[in-house]
C-alpha cells in the first residue's frame, strides 16, 4: 500500500479515524483515574511505570483500530512489528529480566536504602534501589552494583529489617573450667554493657567438646546500627572479665613422643 492510497483512505475515513483516537485517549484517562488508587500502595517509580504502560496499551489499541477504520493493512504492520519485537527481545532479555526484577523488589519492599544486606557473597549498606540494579556500599567504602535479577535469584539476608541483631561470641575454655562461674561472669558483662539489650535475655550455648577445649557460645542482643563495633566491644570486655576471673582460654596441645 502506497502513501497516496493511505492519504485517500484518510480523506474518506478521517471522521472514524479521529473519533476512535479521541475515544482511546478518553478511555486511557478514565482507566488511569481508576487504577491510580489501586497502585498508590506501590513505590512511586513502579506505580508510574505501570500507569504509563496501561495508558500506552490503550492508546496503541485505539491507534490500531483507527488505522483499520481507514483501510490500512494492520496485519502486515503487526507482522513486521512482531519480527522486530522478537529480535529486540532476544537482544535485551537480560535488561528486561533486571527491569521486571526491579519492579518486584520495589513492590515487595524487602530492602530499602540504609539496610545492611548479604547477597551473592557480598555485603554492605544499600545506597540506592534502581529499576535495573541495587547499589551497595561495602565495608571498605567501595560501591558495588548488583543487578536486580541477582537480588531476586540469590538468597539474601537483611540484617537491618528487624532493628536488632544477635551478637554471638564463641570461646574455647580449658577442660575443668567451672561453667557455672563462666556463665555468671558472661552474664555480668552483658548486664553491665549499656550497648547490649536486656530483652531478649542473653543465653549460653554449648558448641562441642573439641580436641583442646570446651567450646561455648555467648549470645546477647544489640541494635543493628553499629553491629561490628558492638561485637568488638563485647568480645574485648568478655576477654578482660575472663582473665580477671581466672577463666583460662584453651590452646592446642600436642604431645610429641620420641622413640629410641
C-alpha angles and dihedrals in degrees: 000000000000126000089249090060092048090051091052091051091048090052093051098039102031093118094059090041092054095042093051092049091048091048091050091052092049092048092049091053092048093048090048090056092049095046096043096078090047092053095043090093091062124082112273097252100054091038090054092048092051092048092051091045092054092047091048091050093052093046090048092052090048091050091051092050091046092053090046090053091059093047102259113155099247094176093065092046093048091047092055091044090050093053091048091047093054091050092048091045093056091047094048102034093116091050091048091048091052091046093053091044090051090054090051092049092051092045095049093043090208090148134026136181110289096032119127109226141176116214134156094354092308132101137190148109119304108244101175140356113214133175094260105025147012119232116218127189107216124214090262088058094250119134119239123197112210118188113239089235089063091052090054098043100039125070108254132191122206110203096183102053096085094045094231137058137203113249108208125187120186117205132182113217130186122271108261094039115144100245093193089057090047090053093049092050093046094048089047089058091050093049092049095047112093092195092062125077125242091212126082089039120242118256139197117223127197110231103179151288102276128189096270106011150025108253116218127178118212112203128192133158128244140167113278096227096090102014099153094046090048092048091052093050090048093051092046094051092046090052092050093045093049091050091049091049091048093243105154126219113224125242127198111270122207124187115207116200116196117199127204 
